[in-house]
């Protein structure tokens, strides 16, 4: 993961005041397709010997000697992001979130035909965690180091970087790493309980040992594995992971010991004290608070009711903050996306969306609502919030850009990802050198040769701006922990009400017009309203325009004329009085299309073709 931050100066877009209200009526998305793609991404992140069932065929075997110099087999697992290091803390969190998605929405995933693929993705990771835990008080938490890895730009199949493995043990503890790995294995044991009970028992044995290790020998893992400090430093400490893993072990075993742990240590370890507005690979408090709230609604832990109610109050603090009804609300972009930081902000969007989704279902089953400082919030409010964030990711945003690679018409083309940005070893087996990869492939101003289907990239800045450039790792680098929480949210949204009596927002009546091709214009231009909202007594509309080349030839030098436009427009380049292709597109092949959007408080603008050339 690229940690050395680079400032990107992007001027705020004009007329952002139009976005003070979150769009409440959004265009429909194919959540089933997005779910399939989000799972497929993990096959591109695999390390080790790839199976015969591998669907991402441009990848090859890699990291085949991992752990050898340490005398242990550490082949397998996942690369965390656009690099070739295996970082244990974010990998374990990724697997916990995969599991939680399946624990909650197993039936919905099965209905989409994706449960098998999701379980395969999970087992690829948990098999590695088993290898990484060869003894009760020993856990390998990293393979490779970020410094040497980031010095090179190579395919995983060509790696020449150091593959030293780093561990924690009784003399070099890491309660956060051991706790998160315990949580991952406990959660995964629930997923495999019926289909593979012996494997579930094996995971549970490892989980219990790791929880004991984490609790008995306390310390921060990055004090023991110091090479992780630049990349995945545990800023929050380890107390949150102790509660988080205890919650998952109780969920997996129903043993009173873990419920007692949550009740007796909630105050001292911060579970009842920390009011959170974020949830992710480092900070687990909100997740633990939501799980304990679930136990409470199920009537469990009544002897700790007073303590567990404090957990629940903190869980609802998180929900109110996301909804904008709290005493300290999460910042949002003008287009409505949660915004916490400019580097890989999307990780916080997907985790918040997941927590809101599951909490929505929890309070529905309990027939209750949430009391926020700025008013009450219903289960539907939470689900609608999650849907708004997912729809933004999938393209309902000011740039009309999908931040899931391979979904929609307009998505990132220059992803900060070594494997996808270098030609497949199966296409060209010529060895890519450490530094040569930077000169030949990293600096190449062209689309990636391999499509990293399903990857959720870092996303836009605080003003909805996004630069699709490979060196812009803050915005274009994907990560496994961006995707994993979406498994559950997409499965839930794809199933409509999913057995709960909640109504998702309905799309507004489509105001649509299609300009058909003629002898003077070999294009179709389809315009429709995809969203509307009211601000200060005025109704604004977000319009989408899809331009398709139906000529049978490649089109270049397109110039469009747009009149009756009274607001901002995104997705086209303007030159004097005419509009041309978006900056990322130089030509439009036969049958292909692109999209642009605009917003104003009037009916459709007039769009016509001024000039073009065909080749």
N, C-alpha and C positions, 0 to 999 in steps of 0.2 A: 504494500500500500504506500503510495507516494505521500510522504509526510512533510516535505519541505515546501511550505506554502508560497505561492506566487500571487502577487496582487494583480488582479485583472480589472482594469479601468473600463467600466461600461456606463455610459451616460444613461440615466433613467429615461424611460420612454415617456413621450408626451401624453397628456390627458389621462394619467394614471388615476386621477380622481374618479374615473368611471368605474373603477374596480373596488370601490369601498364596500360593496355588498357582494357576498359570495353568490355566484349564479345558482339559482334554486331549481332550474329546470334544464337538465343536461341531455345531450344526445346520447343515444344508446351505444353501448360497447359490447363486443363479443368477449365476455368474461371467460367463457370456456376456452376460447382460443388463447387468450392471454395466460390462463392457468397452464395450458399445455406448454407454451413457450417459456414461462417462468421456471418450470421444472426442467425443461430441456437444457437450459443454460448450465445446469450443474454438470452435464456431461462434458461440456467444454472446459470445466475447471478440474476434471479428474487428473490425479497423479497416479502413476503406477502402470501395471499391465492392464490395458483396456480390454473389456469383455467383447465377445462376438456380437453381443446385442447393442454395441455402441452405435448411437444414431448420429452423433456429431462426427462425421467420417473424416473431416480434415485434421482432426487430432490424432496423435500417435502415442505409443508408450513413452513414459518419461519418469525420471526419478527412480530408476530401477535399483540403485545402490544405496538408497536412503537408509541411514542407520548402520550401514556396514562398518564404518570406521569406529562406531560406538559399540559394536558387537551385538546389535539388536536389529530386528527386521522392522523397518518403518516405511516400507513401500506401501503406497496407497494414499488415501485421503484426498483433500482438496487444497488447491491454491486459493488464497483468500480473495484475490482481486485481479489486477492486471499484471502482477509480478509472479515469481516462481518460488516464493517462500511458503512453507506450511506453518502458519501461526496458530497455535493451539487454542488460545482464548477465543478469538472470533470464530474459529471453526466449530468449537463446542457450542457456542451460543447459536450459531447457524443451525446446528442439528437439534438443539432444544426447540427452536422456533419451528423447524420443519415438523417435529413431533407434535408440538402443541396444535399446529394446524390440523394434523390428522386426528389427534385426540378429539378435537371439537367438531371437525367437519369431514369425518371419514366417509359418511354416507354420500355427502355432496361430491366429494372427490371421486368416489366409485361411480356415481351417476354420470360423471363427466368422462369416465374411462381412464382416469389419471391416477387412481390410487396405487396401482401396481408400479407405475413409474416413480411416484413419490416415495414409495417404500424402498425401491431400489436405490434412489438417491440417498435416502437416509442410511440404509445399510452400508453403502459405500463409505460413508463417514464413520459409522459406529464400528465397523470392522477395523478401521484404522485406530480408533480410540482404544480398542481392546489391545492391539499391538503396542500402543504407546504406554500401556499400564502393565508392565511385565511383573511387578511386585506390588504388594499392598501399599507401600509407602514410597513408591517410585513412579513418576509420571513424566514422560517426554512431552515437552510443551512447544517445541519449535524445531524445524529442520531447515537449515540454511540461515543466512543472516541478511538483513535488509540492506546493509551498506554495500556488500559485494554484489548482491543481486541488482540493486538499482544502478550500479556502475555499468551493467551490461543490458543490452536489449537483444535477447535471444528467445527463440522458441523453447518451450520446456523440453522438447525432444533433443535440443542441441546444448543443453546447459553445461557450462564449464565452471560454474561458480561453486564456492564452498558449500558442502552439504553436511556440515557439522550439525549434530543433533544436541539439544540442550534439555536438561531435565531438572525437576525439583525432587527433593528427598527430605529426610528428617533433619538434615543439617542445612539444607537450602530449601526452606518451605515456600509454598505458594498457594495459600488458601483460596484465593480468587480463581486461579486456574483449576485446582482440584475440585473446588465447589461447582464451578460451571460444568466441568466434565462429568461430575456426579449427576448434576441436573439433566444433562443431555442423555446420559445412559438410563436414568430413571424414567424420563419421559419416553424415550424410545422403547423401553421395555413394555410400556402400555400399548404402544402401536403394534408390537409383535406378539402380544400375549396370546392371541387366539390362533394366529397363523403359524407361529414358530415358538411354542412355549419354552423349549430348551434354550433357544437363543435369548428369549426374554429373561429367563432365569440367570443366564450368564451375564447379561447386561446389568441386572439388578445386583448381582454379587459384586461386580466391579464398582457400581455406584455406591453401595454401602461402604466398601473399603475406602473409596475416595472421600466420601463425606467424613468418615472418621479421621482420615489423614488431614483433611482441611481444617477440621475443628480442633484436633489434638495438637497439631504443629502449625501454629498460626504465623502468617507473614504474607507480604505481598510478593507475587511471583516475579515481578520485574526487578526486585532486589536480588533474586537468585538467577534469573535469566536476563541479564542486563542488556543483552543485544536487542531485547524487545522494547526497550524504553523509548526509542525514537518513533516507534511504529504503533505499538499497542500498549502504551503505559496504562497501568491500572490506577487512574486518578481517583476513583471512588473508593479504593481500598477493597477489603475482602468481606466486610460485614454483610453487604447485600447478597453476595454469592452464598454465604452460609444460610441465610434465610431462604433464598431462592431454591437451593438444592434440598433443604429440609422440606419445603412445600412440595417439590416434585416427588421426593421419596414418600411423603405421606400419600400423595395422589396415587403413586404406584403400588404401595404396600398396604395402606390403610392401618399402619402400625401406630399405636398411640405415642410411641417414643418421639416420632417426628412432629406430631401435633403438639406434644408437650414442649418440644424444642421451640416451636414457633410462639407458643403462648408464654413461655418463661423467658425467652430472649428477645421478644419483640421490642421492648423498650431499650435494652442495653445495646442491641445491634442496629437500631435506627429504623426498624420496620414501622414503628408507630410514630416516629418523630419526623422523618424526612418527607417533606411535601415536594413531589417531583413534577417537572414539566418535560422530562425526557426519559426515554427507555431505549437501551441498546446494549451492545457487546460489553460496555464498561459498567453501566449503571443499571442494576436489576431491581431496584426497590419497587418501582411501579408494577412490574410483573409479579413480584412476590405479593404485593398488596392486593392485586386483582385476584390472584389464586386464593389467598386467605379469605377474601370477600366471597368467593365462590363456596368455600367450605362453610362459611357462616350462613349463606342462603340455603345450603343443603341441610342445615340443622346440625352440623358437626361442631365439635369443640365448644359446647355450651359452657363448660366450666371456665373457659377463657373468653366468654362473650364480651366482657368489658374491654379486654385487650384487642380482640379481633375486630370489634367495632371501630377501634382507632385505626387499624389497618384499612378498614373499609372507608373511613373518612378520608384517608390519604389517597386511596384509589380514586375516590370521587373528586378529590381536588385535581387530580390529573385530568379526569374527564372534563371537568368544568373549564380548566385552562385551555384544553384543545378546542372546546366549543366556543371560546370567547366569552364565557359567562363567569369566569373565576376572578379571584382577587389579584392574580398574577397570570395573565394570559400569554400563551405562546404567540410570538410574532407571526404574521402571515404576509405573504407577498401581495401586491395589488390584485393579482389574479386568484388569490385564495389559498395558496399552498402554505402549509406550515413551514416556517423558516427558523432554523436554529444557528446554522453556521454555513459559511460559503464553501467549505470543503466537504464533499459528499453529504450534502444536507438530506438527500433522499432516504438515507438510512433511518432517520428519525420520523420521516413521513410514513414509511411502511410499518414501523413498529407501533406508532401511535394509532394508525388505522386498524391494526390487528387488535390492540387492546380495546379500542372503542367498539369493534365488532363483537368480540366475545363478551364484553361487559353489557352490551346491548341485549344479548341473548340471556345473560345471567339475570338481569333485572326484569326481563320479560317473564321468565319462568317464576320469579319471585313476586310478580305483579306489583312492582314498585317503580318509582321514578327517582331522580336525583335532585337534591336541593342545592342549588348553586348561589353564590352571592348575588348574581344578577338575574335570578329567577330559576324556576325549575327546568329540568331537562328530562325528556322521555327517552325510552329505548329507541324510538324511531329517529330522534334527534341524533343519537350516537351513530346509528347505522347510516343515516343520510350524510353525516360528516365523513365517515369512512369512505362512502361512495364518492363524495366530492373529491377527496384526495386521490383515490384510484383513478377517477375519470380525468383529473388533471394530469396524472402520470401518463395516461394512455392517449392524451392529445387534446383534451378540452381545456386549453390554456391560451393565453394571449398570442403565443407563437405558433399555435396549431402544431406543436411538436410532440411526438410520442417519445417519452424517455425510456421506453422499453424497446430495445433494438429488435428490428424485424416485425414490429407491430405497427399497423397503420401505413400511411403514405409517406410520412415525413419523420424520420428518426435519425439519430446520430450515425454518421458514416465513418468518422475517424475516432474510433474508440481507443482510449488509452489502455491497451491490452496487448501484451507481447505476442501471444499466440495468434490472435485474430488479425493483427496488423502485419504479420509476416506470412509470405506464401506458405501453404501447407507443405510439410516435408514429403507428403505423398505426391505432390505435384512437382516439386523441385527439391530433391534431396541434398542439394549443395549445402555444405555446412555454413551456418551463419555465425560469424565470430562475435565475441563479446562486444567490442566497440563498433565493428562493422555493421551490426544491426541498427545502431543509431544513424549512421550515415546513409544506409540504403533504405531502411524501412521506417524508422521513427520519424525522420524528417520529410518523408514522402507526402506531398500535399495531394493525396488522392484517397478515395474510399478504401476501407480495409479489404484485402483480398478474400478474407473469410468472414462470413456473417455470424456474429456472436448472438445468435437468436435468443431472445428472452432476457438478456442482460438489462438490469436497471442501473443506469449510469447515475453519477453524482447529482445531476440536475441543475436547474437555473439558480441565479443569484437572488438577492432580496428584492429585485425589481423585475423578476421574470425574464431576465436576459440570459442568454446561453450562447456560448461560442463553441461550435463543433470543430474542435482542433485537438489533435492527438497530444500535443504538449500541455493542454489545459486539463491536467489530471484532476483538478478540484471538481470539475464538472463532467468530464467524459470518462472517468474511470468507473467501472462497475465493481460490485462486491457481492459475495455470497450472502452476507447478512442484510443486504438490501432486498434480495429476492425471497428469502425463506419466510418472512412474515406474510408475504403476499399470497402464499399457497392457500392459507385459510381464508383470507379476505375474498380472494377471487372465487374460491369454491362457494363461499357463502353468498356472494352476489350473483353468481351464475345460477343459483338454485332459487332465485326470487325470494319468496318468504321462508323457504327452507323449513317448514313446519312450525314457524312462529307467526303469530298474528301481527306482523308489521308490514307497513306499506313503504316501499321505496318510492322516491320521487318519480313522477311520470314525466316523460319528455314532452316538451311543449308542442302544440300542433305545428307541423312542418310547413313553413312558408317557403315554397320551393319554386324555382324556375330554371329551366334548362335551355341554354342557347345551343341549338343544333348546328352541325356543320353545314356549310353551303359551298358554293363554287368559289367564294371569296375567303372562306375560313375553314380549314380542315380541323377545327377544334370543337369540342363540346365544353361548355362551361355550365356546371350545375351549382346553383346557389341555393342555400337554405338556412333558415334560422335554427341554431342549435341551442340557444340559451336566451333567457330574458330575465331581467330583474328591475326593481324600482329603487331609485335613489332620489331623495328630496322631491318626491312627487312626479318624477319623470321616469318613463319606462325605457330601458336600454336593451338592445338586441345584439347578440353575437352572431354574426353570419359566417358561414363557411362557403368557400368557393373552390370547387374541384375542377381543374383544367385538364382535359384529356386529349391526347394527340391521336386522331383516328385516320390520319392521312396514309398510313402505310410506309412513311418515310421518317427519317430523323429530322426534327425541327430545331433550328437555331435562331438566334437573334430575334426572339419574340418580343414584341412591344404591344402592351395592352393599354387601352384608354379607359379610365374610370371616372365617371361623373356622378353627381348626386351623392358624394361621400362626405359625411359631416363628422367623422371621428377618426381615430387611429387605425392603421392597417399594418398587419404583420405578414411576412412570408413572401414579399416581392421586393425587388430592388428598384429604386426610383431614379430616373435620369431625366432631369428637366420636367416635362409635363407627362412623360410616359412611364409605364411600369414594365420591368423585365423579369426574367427568371429570378428566383431566389438566389442568394449569393452562393449557395452550395451546389447549384445546378447550372451546368453550362449548355446542356442540350436536352431534348426530350425525345426519347426513342419512340418508335411506333407502338401504340397501345398503352403507353405509360402515362401517368398523370402526376400532378402535384397539387398541393392545397395552399390557399392563403385565407386569412380571416380578417375581419374588420368589425368595428363596434360603433354604432351610433344609435340615436333615438328616432330613426326614420325607417322607412321600408327599404327594400333592396336597392343597392347602388346599381347604376348602369355600367356594365362591363362589356367592352367590345375589343376586337382585334384590330390593331393598327397596321402591323407589318410582321413579317417572319421570312425565314428562308428554309427550304427543304433540301435534304441531301439523300 
